[in-house]
């Protein structure tokens, strides 16, 4: 007599013939917002520094050089409150015939010498030969300047001024005139490096996300195929048992 061994598929009540294992869900990784925030602050500070140095280079070097103007520093308080000490004034050439009372003009104390004064024109006169003369006075001074000024002494009229940048101008356009352009060049190069590295990092992050999405789809597909295969195996076993 031949013995027949039957395979019995154990099922749970209401399980429909499946032996299910509860899926374990891994806890999502806890991400700290401190590091990204610090990185963002660092990038913002570096970008601000680059823009600040670039703006200083434009104000102190680029604009004066390209227009023939001269950046000067206010050293005294004679023009307060309009031009307090430490103010940067950019003086551009002017036709002496166009100077009017009320203009702020820079003139040489002695014609051909480097010492200059920036004061306001309070009177315009004429010499016996018809040439003009100018009387200056500082806004904070009670008396006018000692001598009338002739056209040969005029360096130019004040184009624009920036309070607080006079000291920076002394450094930039003094013995260390190479300092600001060198720092500006380095920071601009650093800024370009930051932009390039940030772009490359963004591209890499997008690629990694795309790869994770593809890997997730492949994993889901394999799970489905495995479930279908197990279903087919169980159905075949149950049929042979019957």
N, CA, C and O of each residue as an XYZ file, in Angstrom:
968
protein
N       0.853     -1.196      0.000
C       0.000      0.000      0.000
C       0.883      1.239      0.000
O       1.817      1.335      0.797
N       0.598      2.184     -0.884
C       1.426      3.389     -1.045
C       0.916      4.484     -0.130
O      -0.276      4.784     -0.071
N       1.874      5.074      0.587
C       1.524      6.188      1.466
C       1.613      7.505      0.686
O       2.555      7.746     -0.069
N       0.616      8.327      0.896
C       0.569      9.644      0.241
C       0.688     10.709      1.313
O      -0.098     10.750      2.260
N       1.672     11.561      1.154
C       1.880     12.656      2.116
C       1.302     13.935      1.535
O       1.681     14.369      0.447
N       0.401     14.515      2.262
C      -0.252     15.743      1.811
C       0.353     16.938      2.528
O       0.575     16.915      3.739
N       0.608     17.954      1.772
C       1.098     19.205      2.361
C      -0.098     20.055      2.733
O      -0.930     20.375      1.884
N      -0.181     20.413      3.971
C      -1.313     21.207      4.454
C      -0.837     22.643      4.642
O       0.144     22.906      5.338
N      -1.546     23.552      4.014
C      -1.216     24.967      4.106
C      -1.947     25.561      5.283
O      -3.175     25.650      5.302
N      -1.171     25.966      6.259
C      -1.787     26.567      7.439
C      -2.177     28.013      7.125
O      -1.411     28.810      6.584
N      -3.399     28.283      7.497
C      -3.899     29.642      7.257
C      -4.455     30.197      8.549
O      -4.860     29.454      9.443
N      -4.467     31.500      8.632
C      -5.108     32.168      9.743
C      -6.550     32.420      9.385
O      -6.893     32.527      8.207
N      -7.391     32.515     10.380
C      -8.809     32.785     10.071
C      -8.941     34.108      9.344
O      -8.472     35.158      9.785
N      -9.616     33.994      8.191
C      -9.811     35.204      7.385
C      -8.578     35.634      6.638
O      -8.560     36.720      6.058
N      -7.524     34.801      6.634
C      -6.263     35.199      6.002
C      -6.227     34.908      4.540
O      -5.342     35.401      3.840
N      -7.200     34.088      4.020
C      -7.238     33.827      2.580
C      -6.058     33.031      2.122
O      -5.665     33.139      0.960
N      -5.464     32.221      2.996
C      -4.381     31.351      2.550
C      -3.027     32.012      2.580
O      -2.049     31.396      2.156
N      -2.920     33.235      3.061
C      -1.637     33.930      3.096
C      -1.099     33.973      4.502
O      -1.838     34.105      5.477
N       0.205     33.858      4.577
C       0.884     34.031      5.850
C       1.584     35.384      5.804
O       2.648     35.530      5.202
N       0.969     36.363      6.448
C       1.452     37.738      6.323
C       2.322     38.105      7.512
O       2.039     37.764      8.660
N       3.369     38.801      7.191
C       4.238     39.336      8.224
C       4.037     40.841      8.288
O       4.064     41.511      7.256
N       3.839     41.371      9.461
C       3.659     42.829      9.544
C       4.916     43.563      9.088
O       6.033     43.215      9.471
N       4.710     44.572      8.272
C       5.843     45.346      7.755
C       6.413     46.232      8.849
O       5.692     46.885      9.604
N       7.710     46.226      8.901
C       8.391     47.067      9.869
C       8.803     48.382      9.213
O       9.501     48.418      8.200
N       8.354     49.418      9.818
C       8.695     50.739      9.280
C       9.830     51.349     10.096
O       9.745     51.487     11.316
N      10.865     51.700      9.398
C      12.000     52.314     10.083
C      11.694     53.786     10.351
O      11.104     54.478      9.523
N      12.102     54.231     11.501
C      11.866     55.622     11.873
C      12.656     56.548     10.963
O      13.833     56.304     10.695
N      12.015     57.612     10.485
C      12.742     58.540      9.602
C      13.893     59.180     10.340
O      13.775     59.488     11.526
N      15.003     59.385      9.658
C      16.158     59.993     10.325
C      15.835     61.409     10.781
O      15.164     62.163     10.077
N      16.308     61.751     11.938
C      16.087     63.076     12.494
C      17.138     64.025     11.925
O      18.340     63.831     12.102
N      16.666     65.020     11.261
C      17.579     65.972     10.635
C      17.604     67.255     11.449
O      16.559     67.809     11.791
N      18.761     67.700     11.742
C      18.923     68.931     12.506
C      18.947     70.113     11.556
O      19.612     70.076     10.521
N      18.206     71.178     11.919
C      18.172     72.371     11.082
C      19.284     73.348     11.386
O      19.359     74.408     10.765
N      20.151     73.015     12.329
C      21.195     73.955     12.730
C      22.255     74.104     11.642
O      22.609     75.218     11.255
N      22.753     72.979     11.158
C      23.835     73.040     10.160
C      23.420     73.732      8.873
O      24.157     74.598      8.402
N      22.260     73.392      8.267
C      21.843     74.139      7.068
C      21.663     75.625      7.345
O      21.995     76.463      6.508
N      21.127     75.953      8.542
C      20.929     77.370      8.856
C      22.272     78.090      8.965
O      22.430     79.203      8.463
N      23.232     77.449      9.622
C      24.556     78.065      9.738
C      25.220     78.204      8.383
O      25.868     79.213      8.103
N      25.059     77.187      7.536
C      25.639     77.288      6.197
C      25.021     78.442      5.424
O      25.715     79.182      4.726
N      23.687     78.590      5.560
C      23.015     79.683      4.850
C      23.490     81.040      5.358
O      23.698     81.964      4.572
N      23.663     81.158      6.690
C      24.165     82.413      7.246
C      25.581     82.687      6.762
O      25.915     83.820      6.415
N      26.418     81.645      6.740
C      27.790     81.816      6.261
C      27.835     82.258      4.813
O      28.607     83.146      4.455
N      27.006     81.640      3.975
C      26.968     82.030      2.562
C      26.490     83.467      2.423
O      27.014     84.228      1.609
N      25.483     83.840      3.229
C      24.981     85.210      3.167
C      26.034     86.227      3.579
O      26.177     87.272      2.944
N      26.781     85.917      4.653
C      27.834     86.836      5.099
C      28.944     86.968      4.065
O      29.427     88.067      3.790
N      29.344     85.820      3.491
C      30.397     85.889      2.479
C      29.942     86.668      1.252
O      30.701     87.454      0.684
N      28.691     86.440      0.850
C      28.169     87.170     -0.308
C      28.096     88.663     -0.018
O      28.451     89.487     -0.862
N      27.628     89.011      1.197
C      27.576     90.424      1.572
C      28.946     91.070      1.590
O      29.105     92.217      1.172
N      29.951     90.321      2.081
C      31.308     90.863      2.107
C      31.831     91.096      0.700
O      32.456     92.120      0.426
N      31.575     90.147     -0.192
C      32.011     90.303     -1.582
C      31.358     91.532     -2.205
O      32.023     92.324     -2.873
N      30.043     91.687     -1.983
C      29.342     92.830     -2.563
C      29.833     94.146     -1.963
O      29.943     95.150     -2.666
N      30.132     94.138     -0.647
C      30.627     95.358     -0.002
C      31.967     95.783     -0.586
O      32.163     96.952     -0.918
N      32.883     94.841     -0.710
C      34.203     95.180     -1.261
C      34.078     95.604     -2.722
O      34.769     96.520     -3.167
N      33.204     94.946     -3.462
C      32.997     95.338     -4.858
C      32.447     96.758     -4.944
O      32.864     97.539     -5.799
N      31.494     97.095     -4.040
C      30.936     98.451     -4.035
C      32.002     99.479     -3.680
O      32.060    100.550     -4.284
N      32.851     99.157     -2.695
C      33.941    100.068     -2.344
C      34.897    100.267     -3.517
O      35.344    101.383     -3.782
N      35.205     99.178     -4.212
C      36.092     99.297     -5.367
C      35.482    100.191     -6.439
O      36.190    100.968     -7.080
N      34.166    100.082     -6.636
C      33.497    100.934     -7.634
C      33.550    102.393     -7.215
O      33.887    103.266     -8.015
N      33.208    102.660     -5.927
C      33.129    104.040     -5.449
C      34.500    104.694     -5.390
O      34.655    105.859     -5.757
N      35.504    103.936     -4.922
C      36.816    104.532     -4.659
C      37.772    104.468     -5.841
O      38.673    105.300     -5.954
N      37.588    103.491     -6.721
C      38.581    103.282     -7.776
C      37.967    103.392     -9.169
O      38.417    104.192     -9.989
N      36.949    102.596     -9.431
C      36.446    102.473    -10.802
C      35.855    103.781    -11.304
O      36.254    104.286    -12.353
N      34.891    104.337    -10.546
C      34.227    105.566    -11.001
C      35.209    106.728    -11.117
O      35.224    107.389    -12.156
N      36.039    107.016    -10.095
C      36.996    108.128    -10.264
C      37.953    107.936    -11.440
O      38.207    108.873    -12.197
N      38.484    106.716    -11.592
C      39.450    106.487    -12.675
C      38.811    106.639    -14.046
O      39.435    107.158    -14.971
N      37.567    106.189    -14.179
C      36.917    106.209    -15.496
C      36.393    107.582    -15.880
O      36.141    107.832    -17.059
N      36.222    108.482    -14.911
C      35.664    109.802    -15.209
C      36.667    110.931    -15.036
O      36.324    112.094    -15.249
N      37.905    110.612    -14.654
C      38.890    111.661    -14.428
C      38.720    112.374    -13.108
O      39.352    113.405    -12.878
N      37.867    111.841    -12.223
C      37.650    112.452    -10.917
C      38.732    112.009     -9.938
O      39.518    111.105    -10.220
N      38.753    112.672     -8.777
C      39.762    112.386     -7.748
C      39.050    112.164     -6.419
O      38.293    113.032     -5.984
N      39.270    111.017     -5.755
C      38.700    110.822     -4.415
C      39.580    111.477     -3.358
O      40.793    111.265     -3.339
N      38.980    112.265     -2.487
C      39.703    112.963     -1.425
C      39.020    112.701     -0.086
O      37.842    112.349     -0.030
N      39.780    112.877      0.983
C      39.250    112.664      2.331
C      39.153    113.996      3.060
O      40.080    114.806      3.025
N      38.021    114.213      3.721
C      37.852    115.417      4.541
C      38.527    115.171      5.888
O      38.164    114.238      6.604
N      39.500    116.001      6.231
C      40.306    115.782      7.432
C      39.901    116.687      8.598
O      40.195    116.373      9.751
N      39.234    117.798      8.312
C      38.869    118.744      9.365
C      37.350    118.871      9.454
O      36.607    118.257      8.688
N      36.914    119.688     10.415
C      35.478    119.876     10.648
C      34.975    121.201     10.089
O      33.896    121.660     10.465
N      35.743    121.819      9.198
C      35.381    123.158      8.716
C      34.137    123.157      7.836
O      33.517    124.204      7.650
N      33.757    121.994      7.288
C      32.583    121.936      6.414
C      31.402    121.217      7.061
O      30.459    120.819      6.376
N      31.457    121.055      8.366
C      30.309    120.447      9.037
C      29.125    121.429      9.008
O      29.334    122.642      9.027
N      27.893    120.918      8.961
C      27.508    119.496      8.981
C      27.435    118.845      7.602
O      27.180    117.644      7.512
N      27.648    119.589      6.543
C      27.509    119.020      5.201
C      28.542    117.937      4.935
O      28.222    116.870      4.412
N      29.811    118.231      5.308
C      30.903    117.288      5.058
C      31.703    117.107      6.352
O      32.716    117.780      6.543
N      31.273    116.224      7.231
C      32.016    116.013      8.480
C      33.358    115.349      8.230
O      33.596    114.763      7.174
N      34.222    115.453      9.218
C      35.542    114.826      9.095
C      35.381    113.331      8.873
O      34.523    112.686      9.476
N      36.229    112.787      7.989
C      36.139    111.372      7.649
C      35.276    111.082      6.444
O      35.107    109.922      6.067
N      34.721    112.127      5.825
C      33.872    111.936      4.639
C      34.741    111.797      3.385
O      35.764    112.466      3.236
N      34.307    110.916      2.500
C      34.945    110.804      1.185
C      34.243    111.756      0.230
O      33.018    111.727      0.108
N      35.021    112.606     -0.452
C      34.468    113.460     -1.498
C      35.153    113.106     -2.811
O      36.375    112.970     -2.872
N      34.361    112.961     -3.843
C      34.886    112.695     -5.182
C      34.757    113.982     -5.982
O      33.655    114.480     -6.213
N      35.896    114.507     -6.397
C      35.969    115.807     -7.064
C      36.272    115.583     -8.540
O      37.250    114.922     -8.889
N      35.434    116.134     -9.393
C      35.701    116.009    -10.824
C      36.018    117.378    -11.426
O      35.588    118.404    -10.900
N      36.772    117.392    -12.530
C      37.175    118.668    -13.135
C      35.965    119.530    -13.497
O      34.911    119.018    -13.873
N      36.135    120.824    -13.379
C      35.056    121.756    -13.676
C      35.651    122.994    -14.356
O      36.776    123.398    -14.061
N      34.895    123.572    -15.248
C      35.304    124.817    -15.898
C      35.121    125.965    -14.896
O      34.008    126.192    -14.424
N      36.179    126.678    -14.572
C      36.031    127.776    -13.607
C      34.957    128.780    -13.995
O      34.367    129.418    -13.123
N      34.693    128.931    -15.292
C      33.672    129.894    -15.718
C      32.270    129.462    -15.302
O      31.355    130.283    -15.250
N      32.100    128.163    -15.004
C      30.769    127.661    -14.632
C      30.534    127.642    -13.128
O      29.443    127.289    -12.680
N      31.542    128.018    -12.339
C      31.409    127.986    -10.880
C      30.524    129.146    -10.420
O      30.682    130.287    -10.854
N      29.591    128.815     -9.529
C      28.667    129.808     -9.008
C      28.740    129.840     -7.486
O      29.269    128.922     -6.860
N      28.208    130.898     -6.903
C      28.137    131.006     -5.450
C      27.295    129.846     -4.905
O      26.216    129.552     -5.420
N      27.802    129.204     -3.870
C      27.109    128.066     -3.274
C      27.704    126.724     -3.666
O      27.422    125.714     -3.022
N      28.528    126.695     -4.719
C      29.170    125.436     -5.117
C      30.257    125.063     -4.104
O      30.934    125.929     -3.551
N      30.408    123.762     -3.877
C      31.490    123.255     -3.031
C      32.618    122.835     -3.951
O      32.448    121.945     -4.785
N      33.764    123.470     -3.805
C      34.859    123.340     -4.763
C      36.142    123.026     -4.000
O      36.346    123.476     -2.873
N      36.994    122.245     -4.645
C      38.322    121.955     -4.095
C      39.354    122.798     -4.841
O      39.384    122.827     -6.072
N      40.195    123.478     -4.074
C      41.222    124.318     -4.703
C      42.562    124.086     -4.010
O      42.614    123.625     -2.870
N      43.626    124.408     -4.708
C      44.984    124.292     -4.176
C      45.329    125.535     -3.362
O      45.040    126.661     -3.768
N      45.955    125.308     -2.199
C      46.391    126.460     -1.407
C      47.428    127.291     -2.167
O      47.416    128.521     -2.121
N      48.314    126.595     -2.857
C      49.292    127.239     -3.731
C      49.220    126.526     -5.075
O      49.266    125.296     -5.125
N      49.110    127.265     -6.142
C      48.966    126.662     -7.462
C      50.123    125.711     -7.767
O      51.292    126.071     -7.636
N      49.776    124.496     -8.174
C      50.775    123.494     -8.507
C      51.224    122.639     -7.338
O      51.959    121.672     -7.536
N      50.794    122.975     -6.101
C      51.168    122.186     -4.930
C      50.045    121.201     -4.588
O      48.889    121.460     -4.921
N      50.362    120.066     -3.925
C      49.343    119.046     -3.676
C      48.345    119.395     -2.563
O      47.272    118.794     -2.501
N      48.674    120.361     -1.676
C      47.768    120.674     -0.572
C      46.495    121.339     -1.105
O      46.557    122.313     -1.856
N      45.336    120.793     -0.700
C      44.064    121.309     -1.212
C      43.102    121.558     -0.055
O      43.270    121.035      1.047
N      42.088    122.375     -0.343
C      41.020    122.685      0.602
C      39.694    122.547     -0.146
O      39.576    122.932     -1.309
N      38.706    121.991      0.541
C      37.370    121.879     -0.045
C      36.425    122.748      0.776
O      36.062    122.397      1.899
N      36.026    123.895      0.201
C      35.126    124.831      0.865
C      34.045    125.295     -0.119
O      34.038    124.938     -1.297
N      33.151    126.091      0.416
C      32.039    126.584     -0.397
C      32.333    127.991     -0.929
O      32.891    128.829     -0.220
N      31.954    128.234     -2.171
C      32.129    129.552     -2.785
C      31.092    130.509     -2.197
O      29.893    130.235     -2.238
N      31.557    131.617     -1.656
C      30.633    132.599     -1.077
C      30.609    133.906     -1.871
O      29.730    134.747     -1.679
N      31.590    134.062     -2.765
C      31.591    135.279     -3.595
C      32.440    135.034     -4.827
O      33.409    134.277     -4.791
N      32.062    135.688     -5.923
C      32.815    135.612     -7.185
C      33.151    137.038     -7.596
O      32.267    137.888     -7.699
N      34.445    137.295     -7.832
C      34.870    138.638     -8.240
C      35.629    138.604     -9.553
O      35.678    137.581    -10.237
N      36.212    139.726     -9.888
C      36.955    139.840    -11.141
C      38.184    140.707    -10.911
O      38.153    141.677    -10.153
N      39.275    140.329    -11.591
C      40.501    141.116    -11.515
C      40.500    142.178    -12.613
O      39.586    142.244    -13.435
N      41.521    142.988    -12.608
C      41.600    144.075    -13.588
C      41.720    143.555    -15.016
O      41.301    144.223    -15.962
N      42.291    142.363    -15.171
C      42.420    141.802    -16.522
C      41.177    141.028    -16.952
O      41.152    140.442    -18.034
N      40.157    141.025    -16.116
C      38.908    140.362    -16.467
C      38.796    138.937    -15.992
O      37.721    138.346    -16.093
N      39.871    138.357    -15.474
C      39.792    136.972    -14.976
C      39.031    136.916    -13.650
O      38.991    137.896    -12.905
N      38.446    135.790    -13.375
C      37.599    135.649    -12.194
C      38.440    135.305    -10.971
O      39.517    134.717    -11.071
N      37.915    135.687     -9.829
C      38.466    135.249     -8.543
C      37.314    134.740     -7.686
O      36.158    135.125     -7.864
N      37.672    133.853     -6.738
C      36.644    133.209     -5.910
C      37.001    133.366     -4.438
O      38.159    133.246     -4.040
N      35.986    133.635     -3.655
C      36.145    133.720     -2.203
C      35.459    132.500     -1.597
O      34.306    132.199     -1.903
N      36.195    131.806     -0.732
C      35.682    130.570     -0.136
C      35.537    130.738      1.382
O      36.189    131.570      2.014
N      34.646    129.899      1.932
C      34.494    129.826      3.380
C      33.945    128.454      3.743
O      33.066    127.921      3.067
N      34.478    127.896      4.818
C      33.924    126.653      5.326
C      32.594    126.886      6.007
O      32.405    127.916      6.654
N      31.671    125.952      5.876
C      30.332    126.128      6.452
C      30.387    126.347      7.965
O      29.546    127.053      8.521
N      31.373    125.744      8.629
C      31.480    125.877     10.081
C      32.388    127.021     10.508
O      32.580    127.246     11.703
N      32.948    127.747      9.540
C      33.871    128.842      9.871
C      33.132    130.176      9.901
O      32.176    130.395      9.157
N      33.596    131.051     10.774
C      32.985    132.382     10.857
C      33.569    133.332      9.825
O      32.884    134.251      9.374
N      34.833    133.125      9.441
C      35.501    134.033      8.505
C      35.772    133.332      7.181
O      35.837    132.105      7.116
N      35.927    134.117      6.144
C      36.241    133.569      4.827
C      37.706    133.163      4.799
O      38.478    133.531      5.685
N      38.085    132.404      3.780
C      39.474    131.973      3.634
C      40.371    133.191      3.370
O      39.916    134.229      2.888
N      41.646    133.032      3.700
C      42.567    134.171      3.769
C      42.710    134.914      2.443
O      42.673    136.144      2.415
N      42.873    134.177      1.344
C      43.152    134.843      0.073
C      42.109    134.436     -0.973
O      41.584    133.323     -0.930
N      41.816    135.334     -1.904
C      40.982    134.947     -3.047
C      41.698    133.884     -3.885
O      42.927    133.825     -3.919
N      40.925    133.071     -4.540
C      41.447    131.940     -5.319
C      41.292    132.266     -6.808
O      40.249    132.752     -7.247
N      42.354    131.986     -7.573
C      42.310    132.230     -9.017
C      41.990    130.914     -9.734
O      42.146    129.847     -9.140
N      41.546    130.962    -11.001
C      41.164    129.732    -11.718
C      42.261    128.681    -11.777
O      41.957    127.488    -11.799
N      43.551    129.092    -11.803
C      44.625    128.098    -11.896
C      44.697    127.206    -10.662
O      45.287    126.127    -10.712
N      44.109    127.643     -9.569
C      44.148    126.850     -8.342
C      42.995    125.849     -8.235
O      43.023    124.970     -7.374
N      42.007    125.968     -9.076
C      40.809    125.126     -8.955
C      41.128    123.695     -9.394
O      41.617    123.461    -10.499
N      40.841    122.753     -8.509
C      40.999    121.328     -8.848
C      39.724    120.720     -9.388
O      39.770    119.827    -10.235
N      38.591    121.190     -8.911
C      37.324    120.634     -9.365
C      36.217    120.872     -8.350
O      36.451    121.387     -7.257
N      35.014    120.486     -8.733
C      33.842    120.619     -7.864
C      33.490    119.251     -7.276
O      33.744    118.210     -7.882
N      32.906    119.281     -6.093
C      32.516    118.024     -5.444
C      31.364    117.404     -6.231
O      30.323    118.028     -6.438
N      31.574    116.169     -6.662
C      30.569    115.433     -7.435
C      29.641    114.681     -6.501
O      28.423    114.844     -6.565
N      30.215    113.855     -5.630
C      29.408    113.174     -4.616
C      30.285    112.898     -3.411
O      31.512    112.943     -3.494
N      29.640    112.612     -2.290
C      30.363    112.352     -1.042
C      29.732    111.163     -0.338
O      28.537    110.900     -0.467
N      30.573    110.446      0.415
C      30.128    109.276      1.177
C      30.684    109.407      2.590
O      31.894    109.286      2.780
N      29.828    109.652      3.594
C      30.332    109.799      4.963
C      31.013    108.525      5.455
O      30.555    107.416      5.180
N      32.115    108.702      6.188
C      32.795    107.580      6.824
C      33.806    106.852      5.975
O      34.556    106.024      6.492
N      33.852    107.136      4.676
C      34.771    106.408      3.805
C      36.090    107.139      3.569
O      36.929    106.669      2.801
N      36.278    108.284      4.223
C      37.516    109.018      4.025
C      38.735    108.247      4.490
O      39.776    108.267      3.833
N      38.607    107.549      5.650
C      39.735    106.757      6.148
C      40.059    105.608      5.202
O      41.225    105.316      4.934
N      39.011    104.962      4.703
C      39.223    103.874      3.745
C      39.919    104.404      2.498
O      40.799    103.748      1.940
N      39.516    105.597      2.065
C      40.138    106.187      0.881
C      41.611    106.472      1.113
O      42.423    106.304      0.203
N      41.969    106.901      2.317
C      43.383    107.167      2.605
C      44.220    105.906      2.487
O      45.362    105.948      2.028
N      43.637    104.766      2.909
C      44.355    103.492      2.802
C      44.444    103.051      1.347
O      45.499    102.631      0.870
N      43.306    103.157      0.649
C      43.233    102.641     -0.721
C      44.089    103.461     -1.675
O      44.810    102.902     -2.502
N      44.013    104.781     -1.564
C      44.712    105.644     -2.511
C      46.003    106.229     -1.936
O      46.592    107.139     -2.519
N      46.439    105.701     -0.791
C      47.702    106.149     -0.212
C      48.822    105.216     -0.593
O      48.913    104.765     -1.735
N      49.684    104.924      0.381
C      50.843    104.067      0.117
C      50.434    102.649     -0.219
O      51.182    101.914     -0.864
N      49.203    102.253      0.235
C      48.743    100.890     -0.025
C      47.629    100.894     -1.063
O      46.588    100.267     -0.869
N      47.847    101.585     -2.133
C      46.810    101.690     -3.152
C      46.493    100.356     -3.813
O      45.468    100.224     -4.482
N      47.362     99.367     -3.633
C      47.122     98.044     -4.214
C      46.174     97.215     -3.359
O      45.692     96.176     -3.809
N      45.892     97.661     -2.112
C      45.217     96.793     -1.159
C      43.791     96.466     -1.579
O      43.430     95.294     -1.685
N      42.975     97.494     -1.820
C      41.573     97.239     -2.130
C      41.397     96.472     -3.437
O      40.631     95.509     -3.462
N      42.077     96.858     -4.538
C      41.918     96.040     -5.752
C      42.314     94.589     -5.545
O      41.672     93.684     -6.078
N      43.390     94.360     -4.756
C      43.805     92.975     -4.514
C      42.756     92.221     -3.715
O      42.405     91.091     -4.055
N      42.250     92.844     -2.649
C      41.221     92.187     -1.834
C      39.955     91.982     -2.648
O      39.322     90.929     -2.569
N      39.582     93.000     -3.438
C      38.379     92.863     -4.265
C      38.526     91.713     -5.258
O      37.592     90.938     -5.464
N      39.712     91.608     -5.875
C      39.935     90.509     -6.816
C      39.845     89.153     -6.148
O      39.248     88.222     -6.691
N      40.444     89.041     -4.958
C      40.393     87.763     -4.237
C      38.971     87.410     -3.841
O      38.541     86.269     -4.005
N      38.239     88.388     -3.319
C      36.872     88.098     -2.884
C      35.950     87.801     -4.065
O      35.067     86.949     -3.970
N      36.158     88.504     -5.172
C      35.344     88.203     -6.356
C      35.637     86.789     -6.866
O      34.727     86.057     -7.255
N      36.932     86.414     -6.858
C      37.269     85.041     -7.248
C      36.642     84.029     -6.288
O      36.156     82.978     -6.703
N      36.664     84.369     -4.993
C      36.051     83.483     -4.002
C      34.546     83.386     -4.233
O      33.962     82.308     -4.123
N      33.918     84.533     -4.557
C      32.489     84.515     -4.831
C      32.142     83.654     -6.042
O      31.162     82.910     -6.027
N      32.955     83.763     -7.087
C      32.731     82.912     -8.262
C      32.879     81.440     -7.897
O      32.111     80.597     -8.360
N      33.884     81.135     -7.053
C      34.074     79.753     -6.610
C      32.858     79.256     -5.837
O      32.427     78.117     -6.020
N      32.300     80.113     -4.968
C      31.108     79.722     -4.216
C      29.931     79.445     -5.149
O      29.192     78.478     -4.960
N      29.766     80.297     -6.150
C      28.648     80.105     -7.077
C      28.809     78.797     -7.846
O      27.857     78.031     -7.994
N      30.026     78.550     -8.334
C      30.263     77.320     -9.095
C      30.071     76.091     -8.218
O      29.419     75.130     -8.626
N      30.643     76.121     -7.000
C      30.508     74.962     -6.116
C      29.063     74.747     -5.710
O      28.613     73.607     -5.604
N      28.322     75.836     -5.481
C      26.908     75.691     -5.149
C      26.105     75.092     -6.290
O      25.214     74.272     -6.069
N      26.422     75.504     -7.513
C      25.727     74.940     -8.675
C      26.035     73.457     -8.826
O      25.134     72.655     -9.071
N      27.309     73.091     -8.679
C      27.692     71.679     -8.784
C      27.009     70.850     -7.692
O      26.525     69.750     -7.960
N      26.970     71.375     -6.466
C      26.316     70.648     -5.368
C      24.837     70.467     -5.643
O      24.281     69.402     -5.371
N      24.191     71.494     -6.178
C      22.764     71.375     -6.491
C      22.519     70.310     -7.559
O      21.580     69.522     -7.453
N      23.371     70.291     -8.589
C      23.226     69.266     -9.638
C      23.419     67.874     -9.057
O      22.678     66.952     -9.399
N      24.410     67.711     -8.177
C      24.642     66.403     -7.565
C      23.471     65.978     -6.689
O      23.088     64.808     -6.695
N      22.894     66.918     -5.932
C      21.735     66.576     -5.106
C      20.566     66.133     -5.961
O      19.873     65.176     -5.615
N      20.334     66.821     -7.082
C      19.236     66.406     -7.963
C      19.486     65.016     -8.527
O      18.559     64.214     -8.636
N      20.731     64.725     -8.884
C      21.042     63.392     -9.408
C      20.819     62.312     -8.351
O      20.276     61.246     -8.642
N      21.257     62.610     -7.090
C      21.059     61.627     -6.030
C      19.580     61.385     -5.758
O      19.164     60.248     -5.539
N      18.781     62.461     -5.770
C      17.337     62.274     -5.576
C      16.738     61.437     -6.695
O      15.910     60.561     -6.444
N      17.157     61.704     -7.942
C      16.641     60.921     -9.062
C      17.050     59.457     -8.932
O      16.251     58.563     -9.210
N      18.297     59.207     -8.509
C      18.742     57.823     -8.333
C      17.974     57.127     -7.217
O      17.635     55.950     -7.340
N      17.693     57.850     -6.118
C      16.906     57.244     -5.042
C      15.501     56.927     -5.495
O      14.945     55.889     -5.134
N      14.913     57.829     -6.297
C      13.568     57.539     -6.804
C      13.576     56.316     -7.707
O      12.683     55.473     -7.624
N      14.595     56.215     -8.581
C      14.675     55.037     -9.453
C      14.892     53.773     -8.640
O      14.280     52.740     -8.913
N      15.779     53.854     -7.624
C      16.016     52.681     -6.783
C      14.750     52.284     -6.042
O      14.480     51.093     -5.891
N      13.959     53.259     -5.573
C      12.707     52.949     -4.888
C      11.714     52.281     -5.809
O      11.021     51.347     -5.405
N      11.634     52.758     -7.069
C      10.712     52.113     -8.009
C      11.154     50.691     -8.317
O      10.325     49.786     -8.409
N      12.459     50.491     -8.476
C      12.955     49.140     -8.734
C      12.678     48.221     -7.556
O      12.327     47.057     -7.750
N      12.829     48.727     -6.339
C      12.580     47.902     -5.148
C      11.113     47.517     -5.065
O      10.786     46.369     -4.761
N      10.219     48.478     -5.336
C       8.782     48.172     -5.316
C       8.445     47.149     -6.382
O       7.647     46.244     -6.138
N       9.040     47.274     -7.565
C       8.784     46.293     -8.620
C       9.249     44.900     -8.231
O       8.554     43.918     -8.492
N      10.439     44.802     -7.597
C      10.909     43.481     -7.158
C       9.999     42.887     -6.094
O       9.734     41.685     -6.099
N       9.519     43.728     -5.182
C       8.603     43.218     -4.161
C       7.326     42.674     -4.792
O       6.827     41.625     -4.384
N       6.799     43.380     -5.779
C       5.580     42.908     -6.442
C       5.824     41.584     -7.153
O       5.009     40.664     -7.084
N       6.981     41.507     -7.850
C       7.271     40.253     -8.543
C       7.447     39.107     -7.550
O       7.012     37.985     -7.812
N       8.083     39.382     -6.411
C       8.257     38.342     -5.392
C       6.910     37.891     -4.846
O       6.694     36.697     -4.638
N       5.992     38.845     -4.609
C       4.670     38.462     -4.102
C       3.918     37.616     -5.115
O       3.280     36.621     -4.771
N       4.009     38.039     -6.386
C       3.323     37.248     -7.422
C       3.924     35.848     -7.502
O       3.191     34.869     -7.636
N       5.246     35.743     -7.421
C       5.889     34.428     -7.464
C       5.488     33.566     -6.283
O       5.214     32.379     -6.461
N       5.445     34.132     -5.069
C       5.040     33.345     -3.893
C       3.597     32.900     -4.010
O       3.249     31.785     -3.623
N       2.746     33.786     -4.552
C       1.350     33.405     -4.758
C       1.231     32.204     -5.678
O       0.467     31.271     -5.432
N       2.039     32.263     -6.782
C       1.986     31.139     -7.724
C       2.482     29.850     -7.085
O       1.908     28.791     -7.338
N       3.526     29.902     -6.267
C       4.039     28.721     -5.601
C       2.994     28.134     -4.651
O       2.782     26.922     -4.627
N       2.342     29.002     -3.866
C       1.345     28.504     -2.927
C       0.147     27.899     -3.643
O      -0.398     26.884     -3.210
N      -0.259     28.531     -4.743
C      -1.382     27.984     -5.497
C      -1.039     26.611     -6.057
O      -1.868     25.701     -6.038
N       0.202     26.463     -6.562
C       0.637     25.163     -7.086
C       0.706     24.128     -5.992
O       0.321     22.983     -6.231
N       1.166     24.454     -4.828
C       1.258     23.498     -3.720
C      -0.129     23.058     -3.288
O      -0.374     21.875     -3.048
N      -1.048     24.038     -3.189
C      -2.404     23.704     -2.784
C      -3.076     22.801     -3.824
O      -3.833     21.900     -3.461
N      -2.806     23.034     -5.107
C      -3.415     22.194     -6.142
C      -2.897     20.788     -6.055
O      -3.676     19.846     -6.198
N      -1.576     20.596     -5.818
C      -1.054     19.231     -5.707
C      -1.599     18.531     -4.491
O      -1.823     17.320     -4.519
N      -1.818     19.281     -3.409
C      -2.356     18.684     -2.208
C      -3.771     18.200     -2.431
O      -4.154     17.150     -1.914
N      -4.550     18.942     -3.187
C      -5.902     18.520     -3.455
C      -5.915     17.300     -4.332
O      -6.985     16.793     -4.668
